[in-house]
Amino acid sequence: MGSPGLKKARDKMVAAGVDEVAIDTFAHYYRLLEHGETGMIPESTIDPVDMEALADVEVPEDVAREALQGTAVIKLNGGLGTSMGMHRAKSLLCVRRGLSFLDIIARQVLHLREQHGATLPLIFMNSFRTSADTMAALARYETLPVEGLPLEFLQNKEPKLLAHDLSPVSWPKDPDLEWCPPGHGDLYTALRGTGLLERLIEAGYDRVFVSNSDNLGGVPDPRIAGWFAASGAPFAIEATRRTPSDRKGGHFARRKGDGRLVLRETAQTLDADREALADLDRHRFTSTNNLWFDLRAMRDALDQREGILGLPLIRNVKTVDPGDPSTPEVIQVETAMGAAIEVFEGSRLIEVGRERFVPVKTTNDLLVLRSDVYDIGGDFVLDPTTTALPFVDLDSDHYKLVSEFDKRFPEGAPSLRKADALRVSGDWTFGRGVEVVGEVSLDATSAQRVAPGTVLKPDD
């Protein structure tokens, strides 16, 4: 007999048509939660990790080409960008020249197909909230779908649980808020449950490259495909050096108990270990969330574990309505797809440049992406124009939401190519052709305008 809360949650998922594999996986994590599992990874149980760098790896061109031909691409595309005030797929955001994230991703893949003679299927893992918008936006790319394979599959959903008794929350005023995604670790559950994992193997593909749709640096690179294929590893993640902006983010380490690589997320770090988490000299590498896995190794691992890969639990405490802190506190049971690195013996890490990690989580990130810090060439790959990215901090009272952000940059982003930092406090609207040089701070208590063509310098 299961607990009353789990039975209610199961019944709710069955009624909503959630896949049986996903329900069993949710039940696995519910029981862990019920027994007090927190998913924490104490600093005392891990050691720092080092790795080889892509820059030092020799990959013959023929090996890279052959590896790319056996690769399928999956883009995680379930996010709405709610933290930036969006209510549709975040990947529909305009990047530049009228092109959205989706447009650039599609064109990156189409270019690689032509350049390398590879089929390179592109498949989006959408959520129930992003599917319709995404598929409508991709309809213009008639040659994008690959015969025999879908252009999308849906990630699963699970009920939010009331923090005080772990029962599924009821929220009649907006029933959609009763549900949440199970974190991007659901990738493996959804691949198995939809049958897509087996379909890819039957279609002759050997490996999958996975990245986030809001990271335009996550391109299926032939050299990395060749490195991964030659390594014989079942699973690998691209890592990059942490910067001060990553102090609060996750990092890689090696578990002392069994020597396995682990990915420790912020939510898995004890308060007493926050200083160690922020130590960039001790824990030097963060995840790009660009990962590679061998399809047969993944199928075998899931078969052996009856469909439950057993990723570490992430206990995410929020409110029913994320935009209203007065609503009841809930727990979202989540997992991270990168945590699968500890499941597979022989998993590998490889250090890549920061140009492969360009996530857009805030409008600060969006401003850098829209600026001249990156060129986008005929291959639609981001090409950094500076050796170090500028630090951007925009006043959240005026720039946090995309709609308000766009109002204040009506003529486009300022030039940031020569900038070290741009800090904006107060309400500033930028004219056309503004240039930022060095470290610039703007401060105002009333609405101000930066005139067209202004060159902002540290002494301004």
C-alpha positions as CSV (number, residue, x, y, z in Angstrom):
1,M,0.0,0.0,0.0
2,G,1.3,3.4,-0.9
3,S,0.7,6.6,1.0
4,P,-2.6,8.5,0.4
5,G,-0.6,11.4,-1.2
6,L,1.1,9.2,-3.7
7,K,-2.2,7.4,-4.6
8,K,-3.9,10.8,-5.2
9,A,-0.9,11.9,-7.3
10,R,-0.9,8.6,-9.3
11,D,-4.7,8.9,-10.0
12,K,-4.3,12.5,-11.1
13,M,-1.5,11.5,-13.5
14,V,-3.4,8.6,-14.9
15,A,-6.5,10.8,-15.5
16,A,-4.4,13.3,-17.3
17,G,-3.0,10.6,-19.6
18,V,0.6,10.8,-18.4
19,D,2.8,7.9,-19.6
20,E,3.1,4.9,-17.3
21,V,6.9,5.0,-17.3
22,A,6.7,8.7,-16.1
23,I,4.2,7.8,-13.4
24,D,6.5,5.0,-12.1
25,T,9.5,7.3,-12.2
26,F,7.5,10.0,-10.3
27,A,6.5,7.4,-7.7
28,H,10.2,6.4,-7.2
29,Y,11.1,10.0,-6.4
30,Y,7.9,10.6,-4.3
31,R,9.0,7.7,-2.0
32,L,12.5,9.2,-1.7
33,L,10.9,12.5,-0.8
34,E,8.6,10.9,1.7
35,H,11.5,9.2,3.5
36,G,13.3,12.5,3.9
37,E,15.7,12.3,0.9
38,T,17.0,15.8,0.1
39,G,19.4,15.0,-2.7
40,M,22.1,17.0,-1.0
41,I,25.8,16.3,-1.9
42,P,28.0,17.4,1.0
43,E,31.4,18.9,0.2
44,S,33.1,16.3,2.4
45,T,32.0,13.6,0.0
46,I,33.5,15.0,-3.2
47,D,36.8,16.1,-4.7
48,P,37.6,18.6,-7.4
49,V,37.9,17.3,-11.0
50,D,40.1,18.0,-14.0
51,M,39.7,17.0,-17.6
52,E,41.1,17.2,-21.1
53,A,40.4,20.2,-23.3
54,L,38.9,20.1,-26.8
55,A,41.6,22.6,-27.9
56,D,44.2,19.9,-27.2
57,V,42.4,17.0,-28.9
58,E,43.3,15.8,-32.4
59,V,40.2,14.6,-34.4
60,P,40.7,13.6,-38.0
61,E,38.3,15.1,-40.4
62,D,37.0,11.8,-41.7
63,V,36.3,10.6,-38.1
64,A,34.4,13.8,-37.3
65,R,32.3,13.5,-40.5
66,E,31.4,9.9,-39.9
67,A,30.5,10.6,-36.3
68,L,28.2,13.4,-37.2
69,Q,26.5,11.1,-39.7
70,G,25.5,8.8,-36.8
71,T,24.3,11.7,-34.6
72,A,20.8,12.9,-33.8
73,V,20.1,16.3,-32.2
74,I,17.7,17.0,-29.4
75,K,16.9,20.5,-28.2
76,L,15.2,21.0,-24.8
77,N,12.5,23.4,-25.5
78,G,10.0,23.2,-22.7
79,G,10.6,26.7,-21.1
80,L,8.2,29.6,-21.3
81,G,10.5,32.3,-20.1
82,T,8.1,33.2,-17.3
83,S,10.9,34.9,-15.3
84,M,11.1,37.4,-18.1
85,G,7.3,37.8,-18.4
86,M,6.8,35.5,-21.3
87,H,3.8,33.3,-21.8
88,R,4.9,31.3,-24.8
89,A,8.0,29.3,-25.8
90,K,11.1,31.3,-24.8
91,S,12.8,30.1,-28.0
92,L,10.4,32.4,-30.0
93,L,12.3,35.4,-28.6
94,C,13.9,37.5,-31.4
95,V,17.7,37.4,-31.3
96,R,18.4,39.7,-34.2
97,R,17.5,40.6,-37.8
98,G,14.0,39.1,-37.2
99,L,15.4,35.7,-36.4
100,S,14.3,33.9,-33.2
101,F,16.2,31.2,-31.3
102,L,14.2,28.6,-33.3
103,D,15.1,30.2,-36.6
104,I,18.8,30.2,-35.8
105,I,18.8,26.6,-34.5
106,A,17.0,25.3,-37.6
107,R,19.4,27.1,-39.9
108,Q,22.4,25.9,-37.9
109,V,21.3,22.3,-38.5
110,L,20.4,22.8,-42.1
111,H,23.8,24.3,-42.8
112,L,25.6,21.4,-41.1
113,R,23.6,18.9,-43.1
114,E,24.6,20.6,-46.4
115,Q,28.3,21.1,-45.3
116,H,28.9,17.5,-44.0
117,G,26.4,15.4,-46.0
118,A,24.8,14.3,-42.7
119,T,21.1,13.5,-42.1
120,L,21.4,15.1,-38.6
121,P,17.8,14.8,-37.4
122,L,16.7,17.7,-35.2
123,I,14.0,16.9,-32.6
124,F,12.6,19.2,-30.0
125,M,11.5,18.1,-26.5
126,N,8.6,20.4,-26.0
127,S,6.3,20.8,-23.0
128,F,2.5,20.9,-23.2
129,R,2.8,24.7,-23.1
130,T,5.4,25.1,-25.9
131,S,4.4,22.5,-28.5
132,A,1.8,24.4,-30.5
133,D,3.8,27.7,-30.8
134,T,7.0,25.8,-31.6
135,M,5.6,23.6,-34.3
136,A,3.8,26.6,-35.9
137,A,7.1,28.5,-36.0
138,L,9.0,25.6,-37.6
139,A,6.5,25.0,-40.3
140,R,8.3,27.3,-42.6
141,Y,11.3,25.0,-42.7
142,E,9.9,22.3,-45.0
143,T,13.1,20.3,-45.2
144,L,13.8,20.2,-41.5
145,P,11.8,17.0,-40.7
146,V,13.6,13.7,-41.3
147,E,11.5,10.9,-42.8
148,G,10.5,8.3,-40.2
149,L,11.3,10.5,-37.2
150,P,9.2,13.2,-35.4
151,L,10.1,16.8,-35.1
152,E,9.0,16.8,-31.5
153,F,8.2,14.7,-28.5
154,L,6.6,15.9,-25.3
155,Q,8.2,16.0,-21.9
156,N,6.1,14.6,-19.1
157,K,4.3,16.6,-16.4
158,E,3.7,15.8,-12.8
159,P,1.6,17.3,-10.0
160,K,3.0,19.9,-7.7
161,L,2.9,18.7,-4.1
162,L,1.8,20.7,-1.1
163,A,4.9,21.1,1.2
164,H,3.0,20.3,4.4
165,D,1.6,16.9,3.5
166,L,2.9,16.0,0.0
167,S,-0.6,15.8,-1.5
168,P,-1.1,17.1,-5.0
169,V,-2.2,20.7,-5.0
170,S,-5.6,21.8,-6.3
171,W,-5.8,25.2,-7.9
172,P,-9.2,25.6,-9.6
173,K,-8.6,29.3,-10.7
174,D,-5.8,28.1,-13.0
175,P,-5.6,24.3,-13.2
176,D,-2.4,24.5,-15.3
177,L,-0.6,25.7,-12.2
178,E,-1.3,22.4,-10.5
179,W,1.3,20.8,-12.8
180,C,5.0,21.2,-13.4
181,P,7.7,19.6,-15.6
182,P,9.9,17.0,-13.8
183,G,13.1,18.9,-14.7
184,H,15.2,18.2,-17.8
185,G,16.2,14.8,-16.3
186,D,12.8,13.7,-17.7
187,L,14.5,13.6,-21.1
188,Y,15.4,9.9,-20.6
189,T,12.0,8.9,-19.3
190,A,10.3,10.7,-22.2
191,L,12.6,9.1,-24.8
192,R,11.8,5.7,-23.5
193,G,8.1,6.3,-22.9
194,T,7.4,7.7,-26.4
195,G,9.4,4.9,-28.0
196,L,11.7,7.5,-29.6
197,L,14.8,5.9,-28.1
198,E,14.2,2.7,-29.9
199,R,13.1,4.4,-33.1
200,L,16.4,6.3,-33.3
201,I,18.4,3.0,-32.8
202,E,16.3,1.3,-35.5
203,A,16.9,4.2,-37.9
204,G,20.7,3.6,-37.6
205,Y,21.8,6.4,-35.2
206,D,24.5,5.7,-32.7
207,R,24.5,8.8,-30.5
208,V,22.5,11.9,-29.5
209,F,23.7,15.4,-28.9
210,V,21.4,17.3,-26.4
211,S,21.4,21.0,-25.6
212,N,19.1,23.8,-24.5
213,S,17.2,25.8,-27.1
214,D,18.1,29.1,-25.3
215,N,21.9,28.3,-25.8
216,L,22.8,29.1,-29.3
217,G,26.3,28.1,-28.6
218,G,25.1,24.5,-28.3
219,V,25.7,23.5,-31.9
220,P,26.3,19.8,-32.8
221,D,30.0,20.2,-33.5
222,P,31.7,17.5,-35.7
223,R,35.0,17.6,-33.8
224,I,33.2,16.8,-30.5
225,A,31.1,14.1,-32.1
226,G,34.3,12.6,-33.4
227,W,36.0,12.8,-30.0
228,F,33.0,11.2,-28.3
229,A,32.7,8.4,-30.9
230,A,36.4,7.6,-30.6
231,S,36.4,7.7,-26.8
232,G,34.0,4.7,-26.6
233,A,32.4,6.5,-23.6
234,P,28.7,5.9,-23.0
235,F,28.0,9.4,-21.8
236,A,29.8,12.8,-21.9
237,I,29.2,16.4,-21.0
238,E,30.9,19.6,-22.3
239,A,32.2,21.6,-19.4
240,T,33.5,25.1,-19.3
241,R,35.5,27.2,-16.9
242,R,33.4,28.9,-14.2
243,T,33.4,32.7,-14.1
244,P,32.3,35.0,-11.3
245,S,28.8,34.9,-12.7
246,D,28.8,31.1,-12.1
247,R,29.6,31.3,-8.4
248,K,26.1,30.3,-7.4
249,G,25.7,27.7,-10.1
250,G,26.4,24.0,-10.3
251,H,29.8,22.3,-10.9
252,F,31.4,19.0,-11.6
253,A,33.2,16.9,-9.0
254,R,34.3,13.3,-8.3
255,R,32.6,11.3,-5.6
256,K,35.1,9.9,-3.1
257,G,33.1,6.8,-2.4
258,D,33.2,5.2,-5.9
259,G,35.2,7.6,-8.0
260,R,32.2,8.5,-10.3
261,L,31.8,11.9,-11.8
262,V,28.9,13.9,-10.4
263,L,27.2,17.2,-11.2
264,R,26.3,19.1,-8.0
265,E,23.6,21.7,-8.5
266,T,23.0,24.6,-6.2
267,A,19.8,23.0,-4.9
268,Q,21.9,20.0,-3.8
269,T,24.4,22.1,-1.8
270,L,24.2,22.4,2.0
271,D,24.2,26.0,3.4
272,A,27.4,25.1,5.2
273,D,29.0,24.3,1.8
274,R,28.0,27.5,0.0
275,E,31.5,29.0,0.4
276,A,33.0,25.9,-1.3
277,L,30.4,26.1,-4.0
278,A,31.5,29.6,-4.8
279,D,35.2,28.8,-4.8
280,L,36.2,29.1,-8.5
281,D,39.7,27.8,-7.8
282,R,38.5,24.6,-6.1
283,H,35.6,23.8,-8.4
284,R,36.6,25.2,-11.7
285,F,34.1,23.7,-14.2
286,T,30.4,24.2,-14.8
287,S,28.1,22.3,-17.1
288,T,27.2,23.8,-20.5
289,N,24.2,21.4,-20.5
290,N,25.5,20.2,-23.9
291,L,25.7,16.4,-23.5
292,W,26.3,13.4,-25.6
293,F,25.2,9.8,-25.0
294,D,25.4,6.5,-26.8
295,L,21.9,5.3,-27.6
296,R,22.4,1.6,-27.0
297,A,24.1,2.3,-23.7
298,M,21.2,4.4,-22.6
299,R,18.7,1.8,-23.7
300,D,20.6,-0.9,-21.8
301,A,20.8,1.2,-18.6
302,L,17.0,1.9,-18.7
303,D,16.2,-1.7,-19.4
304,Q,18.3,-2.9,-16.5
305,R,16.6,-0.3,-14.2
306,E,13.0,-1.0,-15.4
307,G,12.8,2.4,-17.0
308,I,14.0,4.4,-14.0
309,L,17.5,5.7,-14.5
310,G,17.7,6.7,-10.8
311,L,19.1,10.3,-11.2
312,P,19.6,12.2,-7.9
313,L,16.5,13.9,-6.5
314,I,16.3,17.7,-6.6
315,R,13.7,19.0,-4.1
316,N,12.6,22.3,-5.5
317,V,10.5,24.4,-3.1
318,K,8.3,27.1,-4.8
319,T,4.8,28.5,-4.5
320,V,1.8,27.3,-6.5
321,D,1.9,30.5,-8.6
322,P,5.6,31.3,-9.1
323,G,4.6,35.0,-9.6
324,D,2.7,35.2,-6.3
325,P,4.6,34.4,-3.1
326,S,1.4,34.5,-1.1
327,T,0.1,31.2,-2.7
328,P,0.7,27.9,-0.9
329,E,4.2,26.5,-0.7
330,V,4.8,23.4,-3.0
331,I,7.5,21.0,-3.7
332,Q,8.4,20.2,-7.3
333,V,10.2,16.9,-7.7
334,E,12.9,17.4,-10.3
335,T,16.0,15.8,-11.8
336,A,18.8,17.2,-13.9
337,M,19.8,15.4,-17.2
338,G,23.5,16.1,-16.6
339,A,23.3,14.0,-13.4
340,A,23.2,10.9,-15.6
341,I,27.0,11.3,-15.8
342,E,27.2,9.4,-12.5
343,V,25.0,6.5,-13.7
344,F,27.4,5.4,-16.4
345,E,30.8,3.9,-15.7
346,G,33.4,5.4,-18.0
347,S,31.6,8.7,-18.4
348,R,33.8,11.6,-19.7
349,L,34.1,15.3,-19.5
350,I,35.7,17.6,-22.0
351,E,36.5,21.3,-21.5
352,V,35.2,23.6,-24.2
353,G,35.3,27.4,-24.8
354,R,32.7,29.7,-23.4
355,E,31.4,30.3,-26.9
356,R,29.6,26.9,-26.6
357,F,27.7,28.2,-23.5
358,V,25.6,31.3,-24.2
359,P,22.4,30.7,-22.1
360,V,19.8,33.4,-22.0
361,K,18.2,33.2,-18.5
362,T,17.6,37.0,-18.0
363,T,17.3,40.1,-20.1
364,N,20.9,40.9,-19.1
365,D,21.9,37.8,-21.1
366,L,19.6,38.8,-23.9
367,L,21.2,42.3,-24.3
368,V,24.7,40.7,-24.7
369,L,23.3,38.2,-27.2
370,R,21.6,41.0,-29.2
371,S,24.7,43.2,-29.2
372,D,27.8,43.1,-31.4
373,V,29.6,40.9,-28.8
374,Y,28.7,38.1,-31.2
375,D,28.7,37.9,-35.0
376,I,26.4,35.4,-36.7
377,G,27.8,34.3,-40.0
378,G,26.5,32.2,-42.9
379,D,26.7,29.1,-40.8
380,F,24.5,30.7,-38.1
381,V,27.1,29.9,-35.4
382,L,27.8,32.5,-32.8
383,D,31.3,34.0,-33.3
384,P,32.6,36.0,-30.3
385,T,34.1,39.3,-31.2
386,T,35.8,39.8,-27.8
387,T,38.1,37.7,-25.6
388,A,36.0,38.4,-22.5
389,L,32.2,38.9,-22.2
390,P,31.0,42.1,-20.7
391,F,29.2,42.0,-17.4
392,V,25.7,43.4,-17.7
393,D,23.4,44.3,-14.8
394,L,20.1,46.0,-15.7
395,D,17.7,47.4,-13.1
396,S,15.1,44.7,-12.6
397,D,12.4,47.2,-11.8
398,H,12.6,48.4,-15.4
399,Y,14.2,45.7,-17.5
400,K,13.3,42.3,-16.1
401,L,10.3,41.7,-18.4
402,V,11.0,41.4,-22.1
403,S,8.2,43.8,-22.9
404,E,9.7,46.6,-20.7
405,F,13.2,45.7,-21.9
406,D,12.3,46.1,-25.5
407,K,10.7,49.6,-24.8
408,R,14.0,50.8,-23.5
409,F,16.1,49.6,-26.5
410,P,13.7,50.6,-29.3
411,E,16.6,51.0,-31.8
412,G,18.5,47.8,-30.8
413,A,21.2,47.0,-28.4
414,P,24.2,49.3,-27.8
415,S,27.6,48.3,-29.0
416,L,29.2,46.3,-26.2
417,R,32.3,45.1,-28.1
418,K,34.6,47.4,-26.1
419,A,32.7,47.2,-22.8
420,D,33.9,45.5,-19.6
421,A,30.7,46.1,-17.7
422,L,27.4,48.0,-18.0
423,R,25.4,48.6,-14.8
424,V,22.1,50.4,-15.2
425,S,20.2,51.7,-12.2
426,G,16.9,53.5,-12.8
427,D,14.9,54.0,-16.0
428,W,17.1,54.7,-19.1
429,T,16.1,54.4,-22.7
430,F,18.9,54.0,-25.3
431,G,19.0,55.6,-28.7
432,R,20.4,54.2,-31.9
433,G,24.2,53.6,-32.2
434,V,25.1,54.0,-28.5
435,E,28.5,52.5,-27.7
436,V,29.8,51.4,-24.2
437,V,33.5,51.5,-23.5
438,G,35.1,50.0,-20.4
439,E,33.1,49.9,-17.2
440,V,30.1,52.1,-17.3
441,S,27.5,52.7,-14.6
442,L,24.3,54.7,-15.2
443,D,22.2,55.9,-12.2
444,A,19.0,58.0,-12.2
445,T,16.0,58.6,-10.1
446,S,13.8,59.7,-13.0
447,A,13.4,58.5,-16.6
448,Q,16.4,59.4,-18.7
449,R,17.5,58.9,-22.3
450,V,20.9,58.1,-23.8
451,A,21.1,60.1,-27.0
452,P,21.7,58.4,-30.3
453,G,25.4,58.0,-31.1
454,T,26.6,58.5,-27.5
455,V,29.8,56.9,-26.5
456,L,29.5,55.9,-22.8
457,K,32.8,55.8,-20.9
458,P,33.7,55.2,-17.2
459,D,33.9,59.0,-16.5
460,D,30.4,59.7,-17.9
